[in-house]
Amino acid sequence: MSASSHSTGADFEAVAAALHRNGIRPPCVISGAQAVPIAYYAGCASRQTAGHDGSITPAGLREAARRVPTAVLVVGGGPRPAYAPSGPPVFLAETRDAGPYSAYLLPPPDRPGPGRPDS
């Protein structure tokens, strides 16, 4: 069990580091697959649009992205959530437990925003 927990923690750290390299740095918001633990490792807030942890609407998430860097996580080539920006996701990391993690960045990487290298 301890080895599995360490592996999962290392995976979340790798995804968080990739988010930081892509301009998602505190203060920031993470939504989507495994958002709660990854947000913890990244130093971000976690906000979900549905489910037991639902805490924000899709419109609210887009509004948050106007103030702080925001990412919507997908794992294993999952579908683009309807509220994520169009275009391809940014690859973040290949993980041992869940497979590849990618993110849709709000605002998209071609549009500078808070915390982005070009802002």
MOPAC internal coordinates of N, CA, C and O (Angstrom, degrees):
PM7 1SCF
backbone

  N    0.0000 0     0.00 0     0.00 0    0    0    0
  C    1.4555 1     0.00 0     0.00 0    1    0    0
  C    1.5320 1   111.37 1     0.00 0    2    1    0
  O    1.2310 1   120.17 1   138.38 1    3    2    1
  N    1.3167 1   117.28 1   -41.62 1    3    2    1
  C    1.4537 1   121.00 1  -179.65 1    5    3    2
  C    1.5184 1   111.54 1   -62.08 1    6    5    3
  O    1.2310 1   119.85 1   138.35 1    7    6    5
  N    1.3292 1   117.89 1   -41.65 1    7    6    5
  C    1.4615 1   121.16 1   179.14 1    9    7    6
  C    1.5208 1   110.82 1   -63.43 1   10    9    7
  O    1.2310 1   120.30 1   140.83 1   11   10    9
  N    1.3366 1   117.03 1   -39.17 1   11   10    9
  C    1.4572 1   121.03 1   178.28 1   13   11   10
  C    1.5227 1   110.98 1   -65.26 1   14   13   11
  O    1.2310 1   119.96 1   137.63 1   15   14   13
  N    1.3283 1   117.67 1   -42.37 1   15   14   13
  C    1.4675 1   121.46 1   178.71 1   17   15   14
  C    1.5186 1   110.68 1   -63.36 1   18   17   15
  O    1.2310 1   120.64 1   139.29 1   19   18   17
  N    1.3415 1   116.38 1   -40.71 1   19   18   17
  C    1.4596 1   120.33 1   178.94 1   21   19   18
  C    1.5239 1   110.21 1   -64.44 1   22   21   19
  O    1.2310 1   120.20 1   137.99 1   23   22   21
  N    1.3262 1   117.22 1   -42.01 1   23   22   21
  C    1.4590 1   122.26 1   179.14 1   25   23   22
  C    1.5205 1   110.74 1   -61.67 1   26   25   23
  O    1.2310 1   120.87 1   134.89 1   27   26   25
  N    1.3346 1   115.94 1   -45.11 1   27   26   25
  C    1.4596 1   119.94 1   179.71 1   29   27   26
  C    1.5216 1   110.66 1   -63.75 1   30   29   27
  O    1.2310 1   120.16 1   136.34 1   31   30   29
  N    1.3347 1   117.29 1   -43.66 1   31   30   29
  C    1.4648 1   120.70 1   177.75 1   33   31   30
  C    1.5108 1   111.77 1   -60.82 1   34   33   31
  O    1.2310 1   120.37 1   138.67 1   35   34   33
  N    1.3257 1   116.90 1   -41.33 1   35   34   33
  C    1.4628 1   120.36 1   178.39 1   37   35   34
  C    1.5300 1   110.58 1   -64.42 1   38   37   35
  O    1.2310 1   120.37 1   141.46 1   39   38   37
  N    1.3316 1   116.89 1   -38.54 1   39   38   37
  C    1.4658 1   120.55 1   177.01 1   41   39   38
  C    1.5257 1   110.70 1   -61.95 1   42   41   39
  O    1.2310 1   120.37 1   132.79 1   43   42   41
  N    1.3263 1   116.90 1   -47.21 1   43   42   41
  C    1.4653 1   120.87 1  -179.43 1   45   43   42
  C    1.5333 1   110.51 1   -63.72 1   46   45   43
  O    1.2310 1   120.05 1   141.68 1   47   46   45
  N    1.3342 1   117.52 1   -38.32 1   47   46   45
  C    1.4631 1   120.36 1   176.99 1   49   47   46
  C    1.5286 1   110.90 1   -63.16 1   50   49   47
  O    1.2310 1   120.28 1   139.84 1   51   50   49
  N    1.3298 1   117.07 1   -40.16 1   51   50   49
  C    1.4691 1   120.87 1   179.27 1   53   51   50
  C    1.5248 1   111.06 1   -64.10 1   54   53   51
  O    1.2310 1   120.07 1   137.71 1   55   54   53
  N    1.3228 1   117.47 1   -42.29 1   55   54   53
  C    1.4638 1   121.33 1   178.76 1   57   55   54
  C    1.5324 1   109.49 1   -65.68 1   58   57   55
  O    1.2310 1   120.25 1   136.67 1   59   58   57
  N    1.3330 1   117.13 1   -43.33 1   59   58   57
  C    1.4704 1   120.93 1   179.53 1   61   59   58
  C    1.5267 1   110.59 1   -62.11 1   62   61   59
  O    1.2310 1   119.86 1   137.45 1   63   62   61
  N    1.3311 1   117.86 1   -42.55 1   63   62   61
  C    1.4642 1   120.88 1   178.88 1   65   63   62
  C    1.5248 1   110.94 1   -62.59 1   66   65   63
  O    1.2310 1   120.44 1   140.13 1   67   66   65
  N    1.3294 1   116.76 1   -39.87 1   67   66   65
  C    1.4648 1   120.25 1   178.29 1   69   67   66
  C    1.5255 1   111.01 1   -66.25 1   70   69   67
  O    1.2310 1   120.31 1   142.09 1   71   70   69
  N    1.3293 1   117.02 1   -37.91 1   71   70   69
  C    1.4674 1   120.01 1   175.44 1   73   71   70
  C    1.5313 1   110.05 1   -60.34 1   74   73   71
  O    1.2310 1   120.53 1   135.11 1   75   74   73
  N    1.3269 1   116.58 1   -44.89 1   75   74   73
  C    1.4714 1   120.36 1   178.91 1   77   75   74
  C    1.5187 1   110.91 1   -59.87 1   78   77   75
  O    1.2310 1   120.01 1   137.49 1   79   78   77
  N    1.3367 1   117.58 1   -42.51 1   79   78   77
  C    1.4707 1   120.69 1   179.06 1   81   79   78
  C    1.5281 1   111.82 1   -63.57 1   82   81   79
  O    1.2310 1   120.67 1   156.21 1   83   82   81
  N    1.3308 1   116.32 1   -23.79 1   83   82   81
  C    1.4652 1   120.84 1  -179.61 1   85   83   82
  C    1.5226 1   112.54 1   -98.87 1   86   85   83
  O    1.2310 1   120.00 1  -161.90 1   87   86   85
  N    1.3265 1   117.61 1    18.10 1   87   86   85
  C    1.4583 1   121.48 1   173.53 1   89   87   86
  C    1.5120 1   115.51 1    89.23 1   90   89   87
  O    1.2310 1   119.54 1  -176.72 1   91   90   89
  N    1.3247 1   118.49 1     3.28 1   91   90   89
  C    1.4698 1   120.94 1   178.05 1   93   91   90
  C    1.5224 1   106.57 1   -92.72 1   94   93   91
  O    1.2310 1   121.36 1   -85.91 1   95   94   93
  N    1.3454 1   115.00 1    94.09 1   95   94   93
  C    1.4674 1   122.42 1  -177.96 1   97   95   94
  C    1.5137 1   109.14 1  -129.93 1   98   97   95
  O    1.2310 1   120.41 1   -24.92 1   99   98   97
  N    1.3433 1   116.83 1   155.08 1   99   98   97
  C    1.4759 1   119.94 1  -179.52 1  101   99   98
  C    1.5191 1   111.24 1   -57.95 1  102  101   99
  O    1.2310 1   120.15 1   -37.08 1  103  102  101
  N    1.3071 1   117.31 1   142.92 1  103  102  101
  C    1.4660 1   125.94 1    -8.00 1  105  103  102
  C    1.5235 1   109.71 1   -74.52 1  106  105  103
  O    1.2310 1   120.72 1   -39.29 1  107  106  105
  N    1.3117 1   116.23 1   140.71 1  107  106  105
  C    1.4570 1   121.52 1  -176.12 1  109  107  106
  C    1.5229 1   109.77 1  -155.35 1  110  109  107
  O    1.2310 1   120.93 1   -10.88 1  111  110  109
  N    1.3273 1   115.82 1   169.12 1  111  110  109
  C    1.4618 1   122.42 1   179.96 1  113  111  110
  C    1.5172 1   108.61 1  -129.93 1  114  113  111
  O    1.2310 1   120.98 1   -43.99 1  115  114  113
  N    1.3386 1   115.73 1   136.01 1  115  114  113
  C    1.4564 1   122.91 1   177.17 1  117  115  114
  C    1.5228 1   108.27 1  -121.39 1  118  117  115
  O    1.2310 1   120.41 1   -43.57 1  119  118  117
  N    1.3270 1   116.82 1   136.43 1  119  118  117
  C    1.4596 1   122.91 1   176.39 1  121  119  118
  C    1.5244 1   107.62 1  -134.27 1  122  121  119
  O    1.2310 1   120.62 1   -16.38 1  123  122  121
  N    1.3213 1   116.41 1   163.62 1  123  122  121
  C    1.4587 1   120.52 1   174.80 1  125  123  122
  C    1.5119 1   113.33 1   101.13 1  126  125  123
  O    1.2310 1   121.24 1    25.98 1  127  126  125
  N    1.3482 1   115.24 1  -154.02 1  127  126  125
  C    1.4677 1   122.91 1  -173.31 1  129  127  126
  C    1.5274 1   111.73 1   -59.66 1  130  129  127
  O    1.2310 1   120.57 1   -55.56 1  131  130  129
  N    1.3213 1   116.52 1   124.44 1  131  130  129
  C    1.4682 1   123.79 1   177.93 1  133  131  130
  C    1.5320 1   112.34 1    54.20 1  134  133  131
  O    1.2310 1   120.52 1  -145.39 1  135  134  133
  N    1.3268 1   116.61 1    34.61 1  135  134  133
  C    1.4627 1   120.83 1  -176.51 1  137  135  134
  C    1.5222 1   112.95 1   -61.63 1  138  137  135
  O    1.2310 1   119.66 1   142.53 1  139  138  137
  N    1.3217 1   118.25 1   -37.47 1  139  138  137
  C    1.4686 1   119.66 1  -175.48 1  141  139  138
  C    1.5290 1   111.61 1   -62.96 1  142  141  139
  O    1.2310 1   118.98 1   123.84 1  143  142  141
  N    1.3364 1   119.55 1   -56.16 1  143  142  141
  C    1.4670 1   116.85 1  -178.65 1  145  143  142
  C    1.5302 1   113.39 1   -69.30 1  146  145  143
  O    1.2310 1   119.88 1   144.75 1  147  146  145
  N    1.3078 1   117.84 1   -35.25 1  147  146  145
  C    1.4643 1   119.31 1  -179.65 1  149  147  146
  C    1.5212 1   110.17 1   -68.37 1  150  149  147
  O    1.2310 1   120.01 1   140.67 1  151  150  149
  N    1.3225 1   117.60 1   -39.33 1  151  150  149
  C    1.4677 1   120.33 1   175.60 1  153  151  150
  C    1.5233 1   110.50 1   -59.84 1  154  153  151
  O    1.2310 1   120.26 1   140.57 1  155  154  153
  N    1.3148 1   117.10 1   -39.43 1  155  154  153
  C    1.4684 1   120.71 1   177.46 1  157  155  154
  C    1.5283 1   110.42 1   -58.54 1  158  157  155
  O    1.2310 1   120.48 1   129.33 1  159  158  157
  N    1.3252 1   116.69 1   -50.67 1  159  158  157
  C    1.4629 1   120.36 1  -179.11 1  161  159  158
  C    1.5284 1   111.91 1   -65.40 1  162  161  159
  O    1.2310 1   120.12 1   148.71 1  163  162  161
  N    1.3269 1   117.39 1   -31.29 1  163  162  161
  C    1.4647 1   121.39 1  -178.35 1  165  163  162
  C    1.5247 1   112.97 1   -85.61 1  166  165  163
  O    1.2310 1   120.07 1   169.17 1  167  166  165
  N    1.3309 1   117.47 1   -10.83 1  167  166  165
  C    1.4641 1   120.70 1  -177.29 1  169  167  166
  C    1.5129 1   112.47 1    77.33 1  170  169  167
  O    1.2310 1   120.46 1  -154.21 1  171  170  169
  N    1.3262 1   116.72 1    25.79 1  171  170  169
  C    1.4612 1   122.95 1  -177.34 1  173  171  170
  C    1.5286 1   110.93 1  -108.80 1  174  173  171
  O    1.2310 1   121.03 1   -10.93 1  175  174  173
  N    1.3060 1   115.64 1   169.07 1  175  174  173
  C    1.4610 1   121.81 1   169.40 1  177  175  174
  C    1.5266 1   108.07 1   -85.44 1  178  177  175
  O    1.2310 1   120.68 1   -30.39 1  179  178  177
  N    1.3179 1   116.31 1   149.61 1  179  178  177
  C    1.4592 1   121.78 1   175.93 1  181  179  178
  C    1.5207 1   108.25 1  -108.02 1  182  181  179
  O    1.2310 1   120.53 1   -49.94 1  183  182  181
  N    1.3249 1   116.59 1   130.06 1  183  182  181
  C    1.4597 1   121.81 1   177.13 1  185  183  182
  C    1.5184 1   108.44 1  -137.18 1  186  185  183
  O    1.2310 1   120.76 1   -52.73 1  187  186  185
  N    1.3323 1   116.15 1   127.27 1  187  186  185
  C    1.4568 1   121.24 1   179.41 1  189  187  186
  C    1.5216 1   109.29 1  -112.69 1  190  189  187
  O    1.2310 1   120.82 1   -33.43 1  191  190  189
  N    1.3274 1   116.04 1   146.57 1  191  190  189
  C    1.4616 1   121.18 1  -178.94 1  193  191  190
  C    1.5224 1   112.44 1   -91.09 1  194  193  191
  O    1.2310 1   119.69 1   171.26 1  195  194  193
  N    1.3300 1   118.20 1    -8.74 1  195  194  193
  C    1.4662 1   121.37 1  -177.87 1  197  195  194
  C    1.5225 1   109.33 1  -157.63 1  198  197  195
  O    1.2310 1   121.05 1    -3.46 1  199  198  197
  N    1.3230 1   115.60 1   176.54 1  199  198  197
  C    1.4506 1   121.43 1   176.19 1  201  199  198
  C    1.5147 1   112.66 1    82.74 1  202  201  199
  O    1.2310 1   121.17 1     8.93 1  203  202  201
  N    1.3358 1   115.37 1  -171.07 1  203  202  201
  C    1.4597 1   120.26 1  -176.23 1  205  203  202
  C    1.5214 1   112.76 1   -66.35 1  206  205  203
  O    1.2310 1   120.05 1   160.16 1  207  206  205
  N    1.3348 1   117.50 1   -19.84 1  207  206  205
  C    1.4621 1   121.99 1  -179.32 1  209  207  206
  C    1.5308 1   111.30 1  -105.20 1  210  209  207
  O    1.2310 1   120.32 1  -162.76 1  211  210  209
  N    1.3424 1   116.99 1    17.24 1  211  210  209
  C    1.4623 1   120.48 1  -178.42 1  213  211  210
  C    1.5160 1   111.05 1   -58.30 1  214  213  211
  O    1.2310 1   120.42 1   -58.89 1  215  214  213
  N    1.3402 1   116.81 1   121.11 1  215  214  213
  C    1.4556 1   120.72 1  -176.46 1  217  215  214
  C    1.5220 1   113.36 1  -137.50 1  218  217  215
  O    1.2310 1   120.43 1  -178.19 1  219  218  217
  N    1.3466 1   116.78 1     1.81 1  219  218  217
  C    1.4614 1   119.23 1  -178.01 1  221  219  218
  C    1.5273 1   108.34 1  -157.31 1  222  221  219
  O    1.2310 1   120.36 1   -28.87 1  223  222  221
  N    1.3005 1   116.92 1   151.13 1  223  222  221
  C    1.4611 1   121.12 1   175.79 1  225  223  222
  C    1.5334 1   108.48 1   -87.75 1  226  225  223
  O    1.2310 1   120.01 1   -18.02 1  227  226  225
  N    1.3288 1   117.59 1   161.98 1  227  226  225
  C    1.4617 1   118.33 1   174.20 1  229  227  226
  C    1.5333 1   112.13 1   -55.63 1  230  229  227
  O    1.2310 1   119.97 1   139.80 1  231  230  229
  N    1.3278 1   117.65 1   -40.20 1  231  230  229
  C    1.4682 1   120.37 1   177.75 1  233  231  230
  C    1.5242 1   110.75 1   -64.26 1  234  233  231
  O    1.2310 1   120.52 1   141.13 1  235  234  233
  N    1.3245 1   116.62 1   -38.87 1  235  234  233
  C    1.4589 1   120.81 1   177.69 1  237  235  234
  C    1.5193 1   111.79 1   -64.36 1  238  237  235
  O    1.2310 1   120.47 1   143.09 1  239  238  237
  N    1.3222 1   116.70 1   -36.91 1  239  238  237
  C    1.4605 1   120.67 1   178.44 1  241  239  238
  C    1.5306 1   110.21 1   -66.92 1  242  241  239
  O    1.2310 1   120.64 1   137.33 1  243  242  241
  N    1.3308 1   116.39 1   -42.67 1  243  242  241
  C    1.4740 1   119.56 1   177.07 1  245  243  242
  C    1.5267 1   110.38 1   -63.61 1  246  245  243
  O    1.2310 1   120.00 1   142.47 1  247  246  245
  N    1.3132 1   117.60 1   -37.53 1  247  246  245
  C    1.4716 1   121.38 1   177.35 1  249  247  246
  C    1.5242 1   110.53 1   -65.22 1  250  249  247
  O    1.2310 1   120.17 1   137.38 1  251  250  249
  N    1.3357 1   117.27 1   -42.62 1  251  250  249
  C    1.4662 1   120.72 1   177.81 1  253  251  250
  C    1.5210 1   110.43 1   -58.51 1  254  253  251
  O    1.2310 1   120.69 1   143.09 1  255  254  253
  N    1.3311 1   116.29 1   -36.91 1  255  254  253
  C    1.4642 1   120.92 1  -179.38 1  257  255  254
  C    1.5212 1   112.53 1   -65.66 1  258  257  255
  O    1.2310 1   120.06 1   162.61 1  259  258  257
  N    1.3193 1   117.49 1   -17.39 1  259  258  257
  C    1.4719 1   120.50 1   176.05 1  261  259  258
  C    1.5199 1   110.74 1   -75.34 1  262  261  259
  O    1.2310 1   120.53 1   161.09 1  263  262  261
  N    1.3519 1   116.59 1   -18.91 1  263  262  261
  C    1.4630 1   121.61 1  -176.93 1  265  263  262
  C    1.5241 1   113.73 1  -107.75 1  266  265  263
  O    1.2310 1   120.23 1   144.60 1  267  266  265
  N    1.3270 1   117.17 1   -35.40 1  267  266  265
  C    1.4685 1   120.99 1  -176.06 1  269  267  266
  C    1.5239 1   109.64 1  -140.08 1  270  269  267
  O    1.2310 1   119.99 1   -25.84 1  271  270  269
  N    1.3318 1   117.63 1   154.16 1  271  270  269
  C    1.4619 1   119.83 1   176.01 1  273  271  270
  C    1.5298 1   110.07 1   -58.35 1  274  273  271
  O    1.2310 1   120.91 1   -43.89 1  275  274  273
  N    1.3192 1   115.86 1   136.11 1  275  274  273
  C    1.4631 1   122.02 1  -174.72 1  277  275  274
  C    1.5196 1   109.47 1  -135.93 1  278  277  275
  O    1.2310 1   120.91 1   -39.35 1  279  278  277
  N    1.3405 1   115.87 1   140.65 1  279  278  277
  C    1.4655 1   120.95 1   179.22 1  281  279  278
  C    1.5187 1   109.64 1  -134.62 1  282  281  279
  O    1.2310 1   121.14 1   -37.93 1  283  282  281
  N    1.3305 1   115.42 1   142.07 1  283  282  281
  C    1.4629 1   122.93 1   173.96 1  285  283  282
  C    1.5284 1   106.19 1  -111.26 1  286  285  283
  O    1.2310 1   120.70 1   -65.35 1  287  286  285
  N    1.3365 1   116.26 1   114.65 1  287  286  285
  C    1.4674 1   121.78 1  -175.83 1  289  287  286
  C    1.5185 1   112.12 1   -86.27 1  290  289  287
  O    1.2310 1   121.09 1   -38.54 1  291  290  289
  N    1.3119 1   115.53 1   141.46 1  291  290  289
  C    1.4645 1   122.53 1   170.19 1  293  291  290
  C    1.5212 1   106.60 1  -131.27 1  294  293  291
  O    1.2310 1   120.98 1   -29.51 1  295  294  293
  N    1.3150 1   115.72 1   150.49 1  295  294  293
  C    1.4567 1   120.55 1  -178.60 1  297  295  294
  C    1.5222 1   109.64 1  -126.92 1  298  297  295
  O    1.2310 1   121.14 1   -35.06 1  299  298  297
  N    1.3170 1   115.43 1   144.94 1  299  298  297
  C    1.4566 1   120.93 1   175.50 1  301  299  298
  C    1.5099 1   115.00 1    63.53 1  302  301  299
  O    1.2310 1   119.83 1  -149.31 1  303  302  301
  N    1.3213 1   117.93 1    30.69 1  303  302  301
  C    1.4555 1   120.18 1   179.63 1  305  303  302
  C    1.5157 1   113.45 1    71.70 1  306  305  303
  O    1.2310 1   120.65 1  -156.06 1  307  306  305
  N    1.3326 1   116.37 1    23.94 1  307  306  305
  C    1.4629 1   121.21 1   179.38 1  309  307  306
  C    1.5125 1   112.29 1   -58.75 1  310  309  307
  O    1.2310 1   120.69 1   -14.98 1  311  310  309
  N    1.3375 1   116.29 1   165.02 1  311  310  309
  C    1.4614 1   119.90 1  -177.57 1  313  311  310
  C    1.5227 1   112.50 1   -69.08 1  314  313  311
  O    1.2310 1   120.93 1   -24.91 1  315  314  313
  N    1.3230 1   115.82 1   155.09 1  315  314  313
  C    1.4669 1   122.07 1   176.29 1  317  315  314
  C    1.5145 1   108.32 1   -70.50 1  318  317  315
  O    1.2310 1   119.85 1   -56.62 1  319  318  317
  N    1.3333 1   117.90 1   123.38 1  319  318  317
  C    1.4635 1   118.91 1   174.62 1  321  319  318
  C    1.5296 1   109.75 1   -60.26 1  322  321  319
  O    1.2310 1   120.35 1   -33.33 1  323  322  321
  N    1.3150 1   116.94 1   146.67 1  323  322  321
  C    1.4610 1   122.15 1  -176.27 1  325  323  322
  C    1.5286 1   112.26 1   -57.16 1  326  325  323
  O    1.2310 1   119.78 1   149.99 1  327  326  325
  N    1.3264 1   118.03 1   -30.01 1  327  326  325
  C    1.4661 1   121.47 1  -176.70 1  329  327  326
  C    1.5349 1   112.56 1   -89.39 1  330  329  327
  O    1.2310 1   119.81 1   175.59 1  331  330  329
  N    1.3328 1   117.98 1    -4.41 1  331  330  329
  C    1.4664 1   121.11 1   178.51 1  333  331  330
  C    1.5238 1   109.37 1   -79.05 1  334  333  331
  O    1.2310 1   120.20 1   -27.02 1  335  334  333
  N    1.3283 1   117.22 1   152.98 1  335  334  333
  C    1.4629 1   118.79 1   179.25 1  337  335  334
  C    1.5250 1   110.90 1   -64.74 1  338  337  335
  O    1.2310 1   120.89 1   -26.22 1  339  338  337
  N    1.3304 1   115.91 1   153.78 1  339  338  337
  C    1.4600 1   119.49 1   178.02 1  341  339  338
  C    1.5205 1   109.30 1   -72.20 1  342  341  339
  O    1.2310 1   121.36 1   -12.39 1  343  342  341
  N    1.2972 1   115.00 1   167.61 1  343  342  341
  C    1.4588 1   119.92 1  -178.34 1  345  343  342
  C    1.5150 1   110.19 1   100.47 1  346  345  343
  O    1.2310 1   121.06 1    -8.64 1  347  346  345
  N    1.3196 1   115.59 1   171.36 1  347  346  345
  C    1.4637 1   119.07 1  -176.64 1  349  347  346
  C    1.5228 1   111.81 1   -73.62 1  350  349  347
  O    1.2310 1   121.07 1   -29.58 1  351  350  349
  N    1.3271 1   115.56 1   150.42 1  351  350  349
  C    1.4642 1   118.47 1   175.08 1  353  351  350
  C    1.5298 1   110.43 1   -75.83 1  354  353  351
  O    1.2310 1   120.89 1   -17.11 1  355  354  353
  N    1.3135 1   115.90 1   162.89 1  355  354  353
  C    1.4579 1   122.89 1   175.47 1  357  355  354
  C    1.5273 1   107.75 1   -90.90 1  358  357  355
  O    1.2310 1   119.94 1   -54.66 1  359  358  357
  N    1.3378 1   117.71 1   125.34 1  359  358  357
  C    1.4590 1   120.56 1   176.90 1  361  359  358
  C    1.5237 1   108.84 1   -68.66 1  362  361  359
  O    1.2310 1   120.68 1   -45.12 1  363  362  361
  N    1.3392 1   116.31 1   134.88 1  363  362  361
  C    1.4595 1   121.08 1  -179.72 1  365  363  362
  C    1.5206 1   112.68 1  -107.42 1  366  365  363
  O    1.2310 1   120.12 1   120.99 1  367  366  365
  N    1.3270 1   117.37 1   -59.01 1  367  366  365
  C    1.4663 1   119.82 1  -175.69 1  369  367  366
  C    1.5192 1   110.41 1  -164.16 1  370  369  367
  O    1.2310 1   121.26 1   -30.39 1  371  370  369
  N    1.3139 1   115.20 1   149.61 1  371  370  369
  C    1.4582 1   122.07 1   170.47 1  373  371  370
  C    1.5187 1   106.31 1   -91.26 1  374  373  371
  O    1.2310 1   120.20 1   -54.89 1  375  374  373
  N    1.3226 1   117.21 1   125.11 1  375  374  373
  C    1.4590 1   120.50 1  -178.17 1  377  375  374
  C    1.5207 1   110.58 1  -110.79 1  378  377  375
  O    1.2310 1   121.15 1   -25.57 1  379  378  377
  N    1.3175 1   115.41 1   154.43 1  379  378  377
  C    1.4564 1   120.81 1  -179.43 1  381  379  378
  C    1.5197 1   111.78 1   -70.51 1  382  381  379
  O    1.2310 1   120.16 1   141.11 1  383  382  381
  N    1.3197 1   117.29 1   -38.89 1  383  382  381
  C    1.4648 1   120.89 1  -172.48 1  385  383  382
  C    1.5302 1   114.06 1   -88.21 1  386  385  383
  O    1.2310 1   119.66 1   141.06 1  387  386  385
  N    1.3184 1   118.25 1   -38.94 1  387  386  385
  C    1.4623 1   119.89 1  -171.73 1  389  387  386
  C    1.5233 1   114.16 1  -113.68 1  390  389  387
  O    1.2310 1   120.04 1   167.93 1  391  390  389
  N    1.3190 1   117.53 1   -12.07 1  391  390  389
  C    1.4516 1   119.51 1  -176.17 1  393  391  390
  C    1.5140 1   111.15 1    95.64 1  394  393  391
  O    1.2310 1   120.19 1    23.31 1  395  394  393
  N    1.3343 1   117.24 1  -156.69 1  395  394  393
  C    1.4677 1   120.04 1  -175.14 1  397  395  394
  C    1.5354 1   112.40 1   -76.14 1  398  397  395
  O    1.2310 1   121.22 1   -43.47 1  399  398  397
  N    1.3271 1   115.28 1   136.53 1  399  398  397
  C    1.4599 1   122.12 1   172.94 1  401  399  398
  C    1.5144 1   108.54 1  -105.99 1  402  401  399
  O    1.2310 1   121.24 1   -42.22 1  403  402  401
  N    1.3322 1   115.22 1   137.78 1  403  402  401
  C    1.4535 1   122.28 1   174.17 1  405  403  402
  C    1.5171 1   107.65 1  -133.29 1  406  405  403
  O    1.2310 1   120.51 1   -11.79 1  407  406  405
  N    1.3308 1   116.62 1   168.21 1  407  406  405
  C    1.4603 1   120.30 1   179.73 1  409  407  406
  C    1.5186 1   110.28 1  -143.56 1  410  409  407
  O    1.2310 1   121.78 1   -35.95 1  411  410  409
  N    1.3072 1   114.19 1   144.05 1  411  410  409
  C    1.4626 1   121.97 1   167.38 1  413  411  410
  C    1.5153 1   105.12 1   -95.71 1  414  413  411
  O    1.2310 1   120.39 1   -57.73 1  415  414  413
  N    1.3254 1   116.87 1   122.27 1  415  414  413
  C    1.4513 1   121.74 1  -176.60 1  417  415  414
  C    1.5170 1   110.05 1   -95.84 1  418  417  415
  O    1.2310 1   121.18 1   -46.00 1  419  418  417
  N    1.3119 1   115.34 1   134.00 1  419  418  417
  C    1.4606 1   121.18 1   177.15 1  421  419  418
  C    1.5164 1   107.24 1  -116.13 1  422  421  419
  O    1.2310 1   117.39 1   -57.09 1  423  422  421
  N    1.2828 1   122.58 1   122.91 1  423  422  421
  C    1.4526 1   124.79 1    -8.73 1  425  423  422
  C    1.5238 1   110.28 1   -67.06 1  426  425  423
  O    1.2310 1   120.61 1   -18.65 1  427  426  425
  N    1.3255 1   116.44 1   161.35 1  427  426  425
  C    1.4654 1   119.22 1   180.00 1  429  427  426
  C    1.5289 1   111.08 1   -56.10 1  430  429  427
  O    1.2310 1   119.45 1   -25.14 1  431  430  429
  N    1.3412 1   118.65 1   154.86 1  431  430  429
  C    1.4583 1   121.68 1  -175.81 1  433  431  430
  C    1.5259 1   114.48 1   -58.93 1  434  433  431
  O    1.2310 1   119.45 1   155.87 1  435  434  433
  N    1.3457 1   118.66 1   -24.13 1  435  434  433
  C    1.4578 1   119.65 1   179.88 1  437  435  434
  C    1.5212 1   112.65 1   -80.57 1  438  437  435
  O    1.2310 1   119.90 1   175.93 1  439  438  437
  N    1.3322 1   117.79 1    -4.07 1  439  438  437
  C    1.4687 1   122.06 1   178.09 1  441  439  438
  C    1.5153 1   108.05 1  -119.33 1  442  441  439
  O    1.2310 1   119.34 1   -68.73 1  443  442  441
  N    1.3343 1   118.87 1   111.27 1  443  442  441
  C    1.4616 1   120.19 1  -179.07 1  445  443  442
  C    1.5257 1   111.80 1   -56.15 1  446  445  443
  O    1.2310 1   121.55 1   -30.34 1  447  446  445
  N    1.2912 1   114.63 1   149.66 1  447  446  445
  C    1.4577 1   121.14 1   178.55 1  449  447  446
  C    1.4997 1   109.90 1  -156.38 1  450  449  447
  O    1.2310 1   119.95 1     3.81 1  451  450  449
  N    1.3358 1   117.71 1  -176.19 1  451  450  449
  C    1.4634 1   120.86 1  -178.14 1  453  451  450
  C    1.5247 1   110.95 1   -56.76 1  454  453  451
  O    1.2310 1   120.56 1   -48.31 1  455  454  453
  N    1.3191 1   116.53 1   131.69 1  455  454  453
  C    1.4472 1   121.32 1   175.43 1  457  455  454
  C    1.5118 1   114.97 1    79.05 1  458  457  455
  O    1.2310 1   119.65 1   176.40 1  459  458  457
  N    1.3171 1   118.27 1    -3.60 1  459  458  457
  C    1.4564 1   120.76 1   179.96 1  461  459  458
  C    1.5328 1   108.87 1   -82.61 1  462  461  459
  O    1.2310 1   119.71 1   -31.23 1  463  462  461
  N    1.3191 1   118.17 1   148.77 1  463  462  461
  C    1.4610 1   121.06 1  -177.30 1  465  463  462
  C    1.5209 1   114.01 1   -55.18 1  466  465  463
  O    1.2310 1   119.31 1   147.76 1  467  466  465
  N    1.3392 1   118.93 1   -32.24 1  467  466  465
  C    1.4631 1   121.80 1  -176.82 1  469  467  466
  C    1.5273 1   113.80 1   -88.92 1  470  469  467
  O    1.2310 1   119.68 1  -178.98 1  471  470  469
  N    1.3427 1   118.21 1     1.02 1  471  470  469
  C    1.4619 1   117.21 1  -176.66 1  473  471  470
  C    1.4948 1   111.93 1   -88.67 1  474  473  471
  O    1.2310 1   120.10 1   180.00 1  475  474  473

